[in-house]
């Protein structure tokens, strides 16, 4: 791995829907902050449905001393609203954003046209120049709406050409899918860091549902093994930690430029995987 370009390690939250959920997330943030991640990202619900909640969390945790990267999307949000968010984040010292196409709220359907993430990246650059580091999404196992691998990479390159600095992948459990995707992107002229998205395994039913919706594949051997644990949550969790730790190690040993953990607003599994990998010694923000 290139020591002149240190790896980035980050953790994703979503805005809670209740005061109790927010209190729990405050505790999770405090615990995971001690690991020294380079930044936390905060998701942006369909159609900007969590816009105020996202902004509230971003500003609160930024003020607490963390580096934050809010998600942004044109899905259901107009340019003036995005412009105001960018100005607010810039004034608060936020230096990084995650630009996504985003989902439309349920029921809107064809009434509102999707605007591509490349348009959002271009808009951010027009409004704020080089102030923000811009992350975008990509899909080693192909976006579920894509017609082909080639077209998926073409849309990814449009985001890069519009000014994206780096990318975060959809989660996956097959490292070969990631490495082949990176090689394919390089051949297509994409030269930004592609950071693997990592989903800890805590519940098979939930993971199967998420994966069916997102197009992320659970390898058959892994699916069968997870099913075999039945209601034995502790054994499933222990096995999942081992599997994901090995996946992360393979990715880092193979040259991945970092890891982005989808926390689901929980700390235990991420903390264990992080410690297994001794990431606190590698993160730029590692606590001394």
Buried (B, 14 or more C-beta within 10 A) or exposed (E): BEEEEBBBBBBBBBBBEEEEEBEBBBEBBEEBBEBBBBBBBBBBBBBBBBBEBBBBBBBBBBEEEBBBBBBBBBBBBEEEBBBEBBEBBBEBEBBBBBBBBBBBBEEEEEEEEBBBBBBBBBBBBEBBEEBBBBBBBBBBBBBEEBEEBEEBBEBBBBBBEBBBBBBBBBBBBBBEBBBEBBEBBEEBEBEBBBBBBBBBBBBBEEBBEBBEEBBBBBEEEBBEBBEEBEEEEEEBBEBBBBBBBEBBBBBBEBEBBBBBBBBBBBBEBBBBBBEBBEBBEBBBBBEE
